[in-house]
């Protein structure tokens, strides 16, 4: 197990797989369980896609600089994901409308809500989307996943720094 947690490529692969699982869970709960997403939900989906892209970059670009760029990009996005999940829980979920919030404006500006509406179109207000999964607020599942992939990125960075000595 220690070899698994000390090899950057394996850590990046674990992070990429975690992002795929998170997106799969989000799409399953939306399309199978009928839990429609709000703008903050779909923003978090986009952040998972970004983390996935940096993880793949880290698996492909195995030099020291590549590992550093990938890990730092993942950590930055993971921190933004944690912030988005906290904002969704503590601020947005008590609002009846998410119109014209940062998440709504950002997702509209990307055009992804029109290009891939089944994935990135917000179909509920923040108050309507406030729900739990196994008794835990849905956004806390997202927060925990962001924390996990951020930790994997830190471990990859530390592993790279140790091997450079």
C-alpha positions as CSV (number, residue, x, y, z in Angstrom):
1,X,0.0,0.0,0.0
2,X,2.8,2.4,0.7
3,X,4.1,2.1,-2.9
4,X,0.6,3.1,-4.1
5,X,0.7,6.3,-2.1
6,X,4.2,7.3,-3.1
7,X,4.0,7.1,-6.8
8,X,2.7,10.2,-8.5
9,X,1.2,8.5,-11.6
10,X,-0.8,6.1,-9.4
11,X,-2.0,9.0,-7.2
12,X,-3.1,10.9,-10.3
13,X,-4.9,7.8,-11.6
14,X,-6.7,7.4,-8.3
15,X,-7.7,11.1,-8.5
16,X,-8.9,10.8,-12.1
17,X,-10.9,7.7,-11.2
18,X,-12.4,9.5,-8.2
19,X,-13.5,12.4,-10.5
20,X,-15.1,9.9,-12.9
21,X,-17.0,8.3,-10.1
22,X,-18.1,11.7,-8.7
23,X,-19.4,12.7,-12.2
24,X,-21.1,9.3,-12.6
25,X,-22.8,9.6,-9.2
26,X,-24.0,13.2,-10.0
27,X,-25.4,12.1,-13.3
28,X,-27.0,9.0,-11.8
29,X,-28.7,11.0,-9.0
30,X,-29.9,13.5,-11.6
31,X,-31.1,11.2,-14.4
32,X,-32.1,8.1,-12.4
33,X,-33.1,9.5,-9.0
34,X,-34.6,12.8,-10.3
35,X,-32.3,15.1,-8.2
36,X,-32.1,18.1,-10.5
37,X,-28.9,20.3,-10.2
38,X,-28.7,23.9,-9.3
39,X,-26.0,26.3,-10.7
40,X,-23.6,25.6,-7.9
41,X,-24.0,21.8,-8.5
42,X,-23.1,22.1,-12.2
43,X,-20.2,24.4,-11.3
44,X,-18.8,21.7,-9.1
45,X,-19.2,19.2,-11.9
46,X,-17.1,21.5,-14.1
47,X,-14.5,21.7,-11.4
48,X,-14.4,17.9,-11.3
49,X,-13.8,17.8,-15.0
50,X,-10.9,20.3,-14.6
51,X,-9.4,18.2,-11.8
52,X,-9.7,15.1,-14.0
53,X,-7.9,17.0,-16.9
54,X,-5.0,17.9,-14.6
55,X,-4.8,14.3,-13.3
56,X,-4.5,13.0,-16.8
57,X,-1.9,15.6,-17.5
58,X,0.0,14.4,-14.5
59,X,-0.2,10.8,-15.7
60,X,1.1,11.8,-19.2
61,X,3.7,14.4,-18.3
62,X,5.8,12.5,-15.8
63,X,8.7,14.9,-15.5
64,X,9.1,16.9,-12.3
65,X,7.6,20.0,-13.8
66,X,4.6,18.0,-15.1
67,X,3.9,16.5,-11.7
68,X,4.2,19.9,-10.1
69,X,1.9,21.6,-12.6
70,X,-0.7,18.8,-12.4
71,X,-0.7,18.6,-8.6
72,X,-0.8,22.4,-8.1
73,X,-3.6,22.7,-10.7
74,X,-5.6,19.9,-9.0
75,X,-5.1,21.5,-5.6
76,X,-6.2,24.9,-6.8
77,X,-9.3,23.4,-8.3
78,X,-10.0,21.2,-5.3
79,X,-9.8,24.3,-3.1
80,X,-12.3,26.1,-5.4
81,X,-14.5,23.0,-5.2
82,X,-14.5,23.0,-1.4
83,X,-15.4,26.7,-1.5
84,X,-18.2,26.2,-3.9
85,X,-19.6,23.3,-1.9
86,X,-19.5,25.4,1.3
87,X,-21.1,28.4,-0.4
88,X,-23.8,26.1,-1.8
89,X,-24.5,24.8,1.7
90,X,-24.3,27.9,3.8
91,X,-25.5,30.6,1.5
92,X,-27.0,29.4,-1.8
93,X,-29.2,26.7,-0.3
94,X,-31.2,29.2,1.7
95,X,-31.9,31.3,-1.4
96,X,-34.9,30.6,-3.6
97,X,-33.1,31.8,-6.7
98,X,-29.6,31.2,-8.0
99,X,-30.2,33.5,-11.0
100,X,-27.3,35.9,-11.5
101,X,-25.1,34.3,-8.9
102,X,-21.5,33.7,-9.8
103,X,-22.2,30.0,-10.5
104,X,-25.1,30.8,-12.8
105,X,-23.2,33.6,-14.7
106,X,-20.1,31.5,-15.0
107,X,-21.8,28.4,-16.3
108,X,-23.8,30.5,-18.8
109,X,-20.6,32.2,-20.0
110,X,-18.9,28.9,-20.7
111,X,-21.8,27.9,-23.0
112,X,-21.6,24.3,-21.6
113,X,-25.2,24.6,-20.3
114,X,-26.4,24.8,-23.9
115,X,-23.7,22.5,-25.4
116,X,-24.1,19.7,-22.9
117,X,-27.4,20.4,-21.1
118,X,-27.8,16.9,-19.7
119,X,-24.6,17.5,-17.7
120,X,-24.2,21.2,-17.2
121,X,-27.7,22.8,-17.3
122,X,-29.0,23.9,-14.0
123,X,-32.6,22.8,-13.7
124,X,-33.4,23.7,-10.1
125,X,-33.0,26.6,-7.7
126,X,-30.5,26.3,-4.9
127,X,-33.3,25.8,-2.4
128,X,-34.9,23.1,-4.5
129,X,-31.6,21.3,-4.9
130,X,-30.8,21.3,-1.2
131,X,-31.2,17.6,-0.5
132,X,-29.4,14.8,1.4
133,X,-28.0,11.5,0.4
134,X,-27.9,8.9,3.1
135,X,-28.6,11.7,5.6
136,X,-25.7,13.8,4.6
137,X,-26.2,17.1,2.6
138,X,-25.4,16.3,-1.0
139,X,-22.8,19.1,-1.3
140,X,-20.9,17.7,1.7
141,X,-20.3,14.5,-0.4
142,X,-18.9,16.8,-3.1
143,X,-16.8,18.6,-0.5
144,X,-15.4,15.4,0.8
145,X,-14.5,14.3,-2.7
146,X,-12.8,17.6,-3.4
147,X,-10.8,17.2,-0.2
148,X,-9.8,13.6,-1.2
149,X,-8.5,14.5,-4.7
150,X,-6.8,17.5,-3.2
151,X,-5.0,15.2,-0.7
152,X,-4.0,12.9,-3.5
153,X,-2.5,15.8,-5.4
154,X,-0.6,16.9,-2.3
155,X,0.7,13.4,-1.9
156,X,1.8,13.3,-5.5
157,X,3.6,16.6,-5.0
158,X,5.3,15.4,-1.9
159,X,6.3,12.2,-3.5
160,X,7.9,14.1,-6.4
161,X,9.8,16.4,-4.0
162,X,11.1,13.4,-2.0
163,X,12.3,11.6,-5.2
164,X,14.1,14.8,-6.4
165,X,16.4,14.8,-3.4
